[in-house]
Amino acid sequence: MKKMKKDIKNLSLEELKRHFIEIGEKPYRAEEIFRAIYKSKIFNFYDITTLPKTLRDALDNQFFITSSELISKRKSSDSSIKFLIKFPDNSLVETVLIKDTAHGKTRNTLCLSSQVGCAMKCKFCATGQMGFTRNLTVGEIIEQFLLAEKIAGKINNIVFMGMGEPLANYENVKKAIEIITDNKGRGLGKRKIVISTSGIIDKIYKLTDEIKSVKLAISLHAATQEKRDYLMPGLRNYKISNLFEALKYYNRKTGNTITIEYLLIKDVNDDYKDAKDLIKLLRTLKFVKVNLIHFNRVAHIDFKSSSREKVFAEILKKNGITVTIRHSKGEEISAACGQLATDKNIATKFKA
């Protein structure tokens, strides 16, 4: 029976060093491989010419560096790029590169997926309508990053805001961050990473204690339990009161500002009372800002975008809340917030 190869990207630098010691090799070889994969973007062991051929043979016999297939790459008029990636078990995920240009400089932000599908069932989100298939491995999370960086150039920031709930795949997301930020490899700064969660409370406490430099965004979308349970039925067991206790802990322990993501939906969560309920919640936090999000159309979802974005924002500002209105990018290629889905019945491409 043919031996199955393992994904070398599932291994941290220390784990790779231990592997080399076990097979009688010098541990510094691990650093050579880390540099080759994460800095030089070499995806074939035989192209790592600093390694002796016998070691390249051994590595190629036991491991692989990449296994995915790029199915498509679509670019929107605002320069956003959506990658559709297929893994060997035929699982599909979407990854989005967002380009921002200011003062003559371009900043690339990569929106990473952490799961195939999602179990949260949020009524406004295409991924939530797909259901949940499986968690992505450490290597599969990293592979999205490497692929995007090799094709589109240096990534400046990462947001775990793609398909799936990252804190439901906490250990793999945490390890992927540790590998991507390792200074012996790619060395991306942890403060350049945002984890966006719908509110998995126990994992917010773990994140605070274990990877506190990473920034936190909360997909809230409603300030009352009744409305949040309606919009986000997969989170009925996670009470808002308990969520905000966890956020207070994060504020206190890290000193970081929490971003509250709030999707404005016409006649659902966009009136004056909704704004006042939100203000009451936010006043319990020390460092917080609000990101108001434009609702992006999704097939088979009847919600409509609100015309009250500026009015809602002004109410928050007058009450001392820092607020921005996010200008969606990539909507024409179904790459904007809430539009990621690999089910063709859900991921309908809308024309402006």
N, C-alpha and C positions, 0 to 999 in steps of 0.2 A: 504493500500500500504506500502510495506516494505521500511523503511528509509535507504537511501544510506549512507554508512559510508564515512568519509573524511580521507584523508591522513594527519596524524599528522605531517609529515615531511614538509608539506607546511607552517607550522607555525614557526616563529622565537621564540626565548626564550621569548621575551617581549610579543608577541601575545599569547603565551601559558600561561604566567603569568596572563594576562588579562582574559583569558578564565577561569582559576581557580577561580579568584576573583568573576567573574560573577556567577559561580555555588556554591559559598560559601566555597571554599577550600582555603587553604593557598598557596600563590604564590611560596613558596619554593619548592612545589611539582613539579613545572615545571623544576627546576634544577635537581631534582631526575630523572625525565624522560629523560632529555637531557643526563645526565651521562649514564643512562641505555642504551639508543639507540646508542649514538654516541661514547661512550668510551667502554662500555661492550658488545656492539653488541647484545643486547637482543631484539628480534623481536616479542615477545608475551607479552601483558600487564600482563598476569597472572604470568609470570616469574619475574616481578619486585616486589620482595617480601617486599621491604621497603614501598610499598604503601598499605594502608588498602584495604581489599577485596571489600568493597563497591565502592571505587574509581576505582579499577581495572575493576569492572563490568561496571561502568559508561563509562570509557574510551573505553572499548571493544565494548560497544553498539554504540558509536558515531564515533570512529576512527579505522583505521588500521595502522600498522607500515610498513609492506611491502605487495606488491600485485603482484609482478612480478614472473615469472617462468624462471628459468635458463634452456634454451633449450639445450645448448651445451657449452662445455669448451674444446678448442683445444689448444694444446701446441706445439710450434715449437722447432726445434733443438737448437735455440739460447735462449730458455727459455721464449720467449714471449708467452702470453696467450691471446686468444681471447674468450670473453664471448658473447654468443648470448642470449639476454634477451627478453622475451615477456611480454607485459603489458596486463591488462584485456580486452582491446578493440582489442586484437590480433596484435597491433603494435609491430614491432620488431626493436631492435637497437643492434648495436655491440659496445663493450667496450674492449679496449686493454690494457693489463698490460705489460710494457716493463721493463726488468731487466738489470741493468748495474752493473758490478762488477769491482771495482778498489781499489787497495791497501788493498785487503782482505775484503772489505766492499761491500755489495749489496745495491743498491738504486732502489726502485720501483717507476716507473712513470706510472700514469694511464691516458690514453687517453680517455676522456669523450665525449659522444655524447650529443648534445643539442637539436636536432630535429630528427623527423622521416623523412628521406630523406633530400633533400636540393633544394632550388629554384635557386641557382646560376648558374646551368647548365654548370659548368666548363668542358671542353671537355676532360680533362685528368683524370677526377675523377669518380670513380664508383658510389659514392653517388650522384653526380650531374646528372648522367644518370637515376637515380631512379625517379627524380621529388620530389616535396615536398608534405608531407602528413599533418603533424602538428608539433607544438612546443611541446617539453617535458615540463611537469610541474616541479615546484621546487622539489617536492618530488621524481619524476622519475629521475631527474638528481642526486640527493643525493643517491637514491637507488642503482644506478650503483656503486657509491663509496663504500657504506656500504657492498654491496655484494662482491666486489672485495677484500676489506680489510678483510672481515671475512674468505674468502677462501684462499687468498694468503699472508696474513700478512700485516704489516704496510705499508701504502702508504706514500712515502716521497715527491712526487711532483704530481701535476695535470696539464695536458694540455687540454684545450678545443680545441681539434684538431681532434675529432672523426666525427661522422656523423652530418651534418648540419652546419649552419653559426651561431655561438654563439651570435653575436651582433644583429642578426635578432630576437633573443629571449632574448633580453638584460635584461629585468626586472627579468625574472625567473633565468637567469644565475647569475645575481648580488645577488639575495636573496639566492640562493643556496650557493654561496661563503660566504656570511655573516654567514650562519648557520654552514657550515663546519669549518669556522675559529673561531667560537665563543669559547672562552676559557672555558666556562662552559660545553662545549660538547667536540667535537673532537679536536678543537684548532689547526688545521693545519695553519701554517704561510701563510699570504697572499703573501709573496714574494716567496712562493713555488708554486705559481699558474701562469700559462701562458694562456692568451686568444689569440688564433690564429684566425684572421679575414681576409676575403678577401677584406675588406675595406669599411665598412658601416660608412660613414664619420661622420654623426651627432652623432652616438653612440660612436665614438672614443672621441669626445669632452666630452660626458657624462661620459664615463669611466675615462677620465683624471680627471674630477672634483669630481667624486664620489667614485671610488675605485682605487686610484692612486698607491697603493702599488703593485697591480697586474701587472705582466709583459705583454708586448704586442708583438705579432708577426704578421707580415703582409704577407699574401700570395700574392706576387706581380707577379712573373713569366714572366713579360715582362716590359720593360722600356719605350715603346712607346704606345700611345693610340691605334693605329691600331692593333698591335699584341695582346695587352691585351684584346681588344674587341673581337678579334677572339678566343682567348683561354678561356675567361671568359665572355661569352655573357650576363649573368645575371647581370653584373656590368657596362653595357654601360652608365648608368646614373651617374656613379661615376667616375669623371674625375681624372686622375693621379695628375694633378696640384692641385686640391682641396684636394685630399688625402694627399699629402705631406705638405700642409698647416696645416692640422689636426695633422700630425706627428710632425711637428715643435712645435706645441702647446703642445703636449704630452711631447716631449723632454724638453721644457722650464719649464713646470709646475712640472714635476716629477723628472727630472734628471736621469730617467731610460734609459737604452740602448734599442733600438728597434731592434728586429730581423727581417730581411727581408728574407722571405722564397722564394727561386728561384728554381723552378723545371727545370732541364736542359733536353730539348727534342731535339733529333737529327734533324738538318736542320730546326728548327723552331725558337729557341731563344738562340742558343749556339755559335754564331760566334763572331768574334772580334768586329764588330760594336755593337752587343747586349751588350757585356761587357762594351764598352765605353759609350753607352747610359745609362747603369745602373750606372756607376761611376759618370756620370754627375748629375744624380738624387740624389745619396747618399751623394754627397758633400754638399747638402743643409741641411743635418741633422747633429746635433752636436754629438749625441751618437747613433751609429748604427753598426750593424754587419750583415754579410750575411751568411745564411745557404743554401748551395747548396744541392739540393735534387736529388737523383737518381730516374729516372722514373721507377715506378713499373708497370708491365704489368697488363692490365685490359681487360676483354673480350669485343670484339666489338669496341675497340679503337685501331686505327692503328698507333699511335705514337710509337716511339722507343727511348730507352735510349741513351743519348749522350756519346760518347767516349772522349769528350773534357773537362771532369770535372776538371782534374788537370791543363790543359792549361788555362781554364776560371778562375780558382781560382788564378793562378799565375798572370794573368793580373790585377785582383782586388788587390792582395797583393802589387804588384809593384806600385800601385796608392794609397797606404796607407789605403786600406779597410781591416778591420778584416774579415776573412772568414774561414769557416769550411765546410768540405764535410760530409754531414750526411750519415752514413752507415745504410742503411735500415735494420730493423729487422721485422721478422714475415712474410716475403714475401711468404714463402712456405705454410702458412695457410691463405693467403689473408688478412693479418693484417697490412701490411705496408701502408705508406702514399698513399692515393688515392684509396685504394683497398676496403674500407669498404662499403658493400652493402648487403641488406637483400633480394634483388630480385635475385632469383636463376639464371635468364638468364644473369644477369650482374656479379654476384659474382662467376664466374667460378674459380675453384682452378687450378692454373697452377703448373706443375711439373718442377723442376729445370732442 
